[in-house]
Amino acid sequence: MVLRRKDVFNRQQVGIYHVTTRCVRQAFLLGDDFQTGKSNHQRKRWIEEWFQSLTDVMLIEICAYAVMDNHTHSILRNRPDLLENMDDVEIAKRLVRLYPGFQCLQALPEEADPERVRELLSDPEELHRRKYLLTDISIFMARWEEAVARRANKVDDKKGRFWEGRFHCQKLLDSASVLAATIYVELNPLRANIVELPEYSQYTSLVRRLKLVRLASGCSLENLMDSDKLEKQRALSESVESQDNTKWVSNVLACESFLPFDRNKYLNVLDYVSRCKRPDKSSSPATAEKLLVRLGVDPERWRKTASNFEESYRLFAGSPELLSQTAVEKKKRCLHGMSTARYVYHPN
């Protein structure tokens, strides 16, 4: 029996997911249209603006993302645990902003309609039933996908589908799989041969992580990930990030918020993986390999998986033990990706 989408993620439990959505027929509706010669890159900015707007309202955090010419990748974490400490008034305001009662093409409203808030507060049962919409990844995806599609059709005076069916979702069960998926997403432009170096990417969370540091220091990604300079860059980036003009990066989580180590170590591992696409570059992988061994994986085998993550796993990604446990919970004999997990992870 095929697993349903609700069997993959639970909006009432904290989880991290790799989500992919593609344009219809994989047409370049977010890039250069080779038939008309028209550029559609501004639509990538629309998606980023919706990411910012939705994370301000919903209890869903963006760990990483990449907006490509014909598809998007995102690493999302839902936070139903935050509902426990949130009062009914705040929940009602967020729900009214999420569904304001009129069509939103550019962003959700900044303020909730007081009358609609009072109406929702007057029915506690309905409020309790609807509050988990704030942690639902399906709602998150539906809101921005519909808005971008309607806006694009309106601008082009067209009708019809914009996205190819529903999104694809993978649940990430442990730190090694989260790390692999994050690097897979942030190196997407490099893997697609769109850029020669990761720092030249646009419309990715990696750019957001590096831009402040690079602008302030003038360092390239290679210099930034030089182990002798990491501590200096840490102090510099923290001082820059504390300024008021950096609010535009607030929708991307810091590495240490969802990974077992900080940004500097993450950049070391990302550089280690990116060398697969740049064989002419010399590498000092010792630091990255030590970090990966600590996660219980074989560094070289894990690197191959991180470069081909979406094909290595299907609905769930993690260690063999976690995949076996998940298979039992879902009443499945086995899950796709088990052979990859046994190849990558060290046996206990």
N, C-alpha and C positions, 0 to 999 in steps of 0.2 A: 504494500500500500504506500502511495506517495505521501510524504509528509506535507501537511498544510502549513501555510505561513505562520499561523498562530502556534504551531508546534515548534517553530524555530525560535521565535522570541516571545517573551512574556512582558507585557507593559507594567506588571506589578512587581517585577524583579529587576534589579540592576544588572545590566549586561552591556557588553561592547560588541558592535556589529560592523562588518564591512558591507557597505551597500553600494550597488552599481545600478545605474539607469542609462539606457541608450536611446538615441534618437531613432525615429522610425526608419526602417531599412538601413540603419547606420549611416544615414545621410549626414553631411557636414553642416548641420543646422546651427552649430555653435562656432563655426569657423568660416573659411572662405568657400563660398558657393562657386564651384568651377563652371557651372552652367551659365550663371548670370554674371559672374565676376564680382559679385557683391560680398562684402565682408560682414560677417555676423558676430564678430568677436565681442561686440558690446553686450551680447546676451550672456556671456560668461560673467560680466560684471553684475548683471541682473541677478544671477544665481548667488553670487557672493553677498549681495545686498539682502537677499531673502534669507540666507544663512544667518546673517547678523540679526535681522528682524525676528526670526523664529526663535533663536536661542535666547533672545531677550524676554520672550514670553513663555516658551515651553521649557519643561525640565529635561531637555536633551542637550548634551554637550558635544561639540565637534572636536574630535581628537586630531583629525587630518582630513584633507580633501584635495582633489585635483579635478579641475574642469577642463576636459579635452574638447576637441572639435566636434566629436559625434557621441560622446558619452561622458559621464561623471563618475567619480569614485568618492566615497566619504567613509570615514571611520566615526561612528556615532556611539555615544554612551547615554542611555536613559537613566534618570535619577528619581525613581518613585520614592526612595527613602527621604527625599526632601519634602515630600507632601506631609510627612508626619509632624513637622515643625511649622507648617504653613497654616495660617488661620483661614477661615471660610471666606472672608472679605477679599483677601489676596488671591485665593483660588478663583473666586467669581470674577474678579477683574481680569485675570489672565484668560479665563475661558471666553469672556465677552470680547476681549481683544483678538483672540484666536478666531472667533466666529462673530464678527461685528454686525452681521445682518445686511451687509452690502459687499459688492465685489471689490477685492483689493488686487491690483495688478502690480504695484511697485513695492509695497511693504504693508505690514499690519499697522493699524492706527496706534499712535503714541499713547492715547488715553482711552479708557473704557467708558462706554455710555453709562452714566449713573443710573438711569431708569432701568436699563437691562440688567445691571448689577443687582439692584434691589429686587427685581423680578426673580432672578436666579436664587438669591438668598432667601426668598420667601418659600422656597421648596427645597428643604434640606435633602430629601431623598434623591431628587433629580441632581442636585449639586454633587452628592456623593457618587452617584452613578457616572457622572460625566467627568469627574476630576482626573481620572486616569487617561483621559484624552491628552492631557498635558505631557504624558510620558510615552505616548504611542508613536513609534517610528513611522508607522503607516500614515498617520495623520501628518507628521512632519514632512514626509515625502510628497504626500498628496497636495498639501498647501502650496509648496513652491513649484512643483511640477505643473499644476494646473495654471497658476498665475503666469509662469513664464510662457507656457503654450498659448494661453489666451492673448497675452501681450504681443508675442511674436506674430500670431495670426492677425491681430488687429493692425499692427504696423505694416505688415505685408499685404493686408487686405485679402487674406486667404482663409480657407476653412479646412477642417480635417485634423487627423492625429498629428501630434508633434513627437510624442515619446512612444517607444516600442513596447507596448504592453506594460506590465507592472515591473517594479524594481526587483533586482536579485539581492538576496540577503544571506550573509554568512555569519554565524555566531562564533566569536573568538573566545576560546575557553580558558586560555592561560596566557602568561606574560610573553612567552616565546612566539605564540601565534599573533598576539596583538602587535608585537614589534615587527614581525615579518610583514603583516598586512599594512602597517603604517609606512614602512619603507617601500613596499610595493606600490602604494598609492603615491607617495611623494616623489618617487623616481619614474613615474609614468611617462612624463615628457621625454626623459632621457632614453628610456627603453623604446619609445616610439620614434627615436631619432629626430625629434623635433628640435632638441637643443643638444649642444656638444658638452655642456657642463650643467650639473644640477642647479647651480645658482642662477642660470639664465632662464629658468622656467618662469612662466607667468600663470596666474590664477591657480596657485597651489598653496597649501599651508606651509610648505618648506620655505617659500618666498617670505611669508609672514614671519617665520621664525628667524630668518637670516637678515631681513632687510634693514632693520634698525641697527644691528651690529655692523653690517657691511657699510652702511651709509656713514655711521659715526667713525669707523676705523679705517675704511678704505681697503679692507682685507678681502681677498677672494675666499671662496669656500675652502680651498686647499689650505690657505694660511689660517683660516678660522679653525680648522680641524687639526692644525699642528699642535701636538700635545704640549709643546713649550709655551704656546700662546693661549691655551684654553683658560687658564685662571685669570689672565688679564682681560680676556674678552668677557668672562663672566661678570666681573665688576663693572665693566663698561656697559654691557647690555642691561644690567639691572638698573643702572643710573638713568639710562635712556628710557627704559620701559616705565619708569616712575613718572615721566613727564605727562602732562595733560593731553598732548597732541598725539598720543599713541592709542586712543580708544578704538581706532579702526582695526586693531588686531585682537580685540577682546573676545572674539568669537572662537578662537583657536586655543585649546587647552595647552598649558605648558607640559613638557614631556614628563616631568616628575609627577604630574597629577594622574597619569594613567599608565606610566611605564615604571619598571623597578629601578631606574636610574635617571640622572638629570640630562639636560639638553646636550651638554658637552660630550658625555659618553655616548648619547644617542647619535650625535654627528659623527663620532668615530666609527660606529657600526654602519651608519649610512654610507660613509665614504668607503668602507670595506666592501659593501655590496656593490656600490657604483663602479668599482674597479673592474667588474665583470664586463662592463660595456666600454671600459677604457683600458685595454690590455697594455697599451703603450706607457701607462703611468706606473711608476714604481710605487710600492705600497709597504707600509709597516703595520701589519695586521695584528701584532701581538696584543695590544690593548683590547681591540674588538674581540679577538678570539677568546681572551680570558673572560670577558663579559658574557659571551655566548655559552661558554662551558659552564659558567655559574647558573645559567638558565636550564641546563640539562640537555643541551643539544650538541651535535657535532657541527663545528663552525662551517666547514666547507660544504657539507650537505645542506645545512640550514640556509646558507647563502644562495644555493641553487633554488631552493624552495621559495625564498623571498623574491627572487627574480621571476618566478612563475607561479605566484601564489594562487591566483584565481582558478587555475587549472589543476593545482595540486589537491585542493579541497573543494567540497561542494557546499553543503549547508552548515557544517560544523568543522572547526579547525582547532587542534590541540594535541596533547600527548595521547599515546595509545590507551592509557588507563582512562583518561577523561572521555575519549571517544567510545570506549567500551561501556563506560557507565552511562553515557548519554544514549547509546543504542538500547540498553536495557530499559531506561526510562521511557523511551519512545516506542518500545516493543518492536524493535528492529533487530534482525540477526546481525547486521553489520552496517557501518556507515562508510560512505565514500571518503577516501583519504586515509584510511587505516594503514595501507601499505606505505604511504608517504610518511606518516607519523612514525612507524616502526623504523623507517630508513633514517629519519632525521634525529629522533630522540634517543638518548642513551638509556639502556634498560636499567630499571631500578634494582 
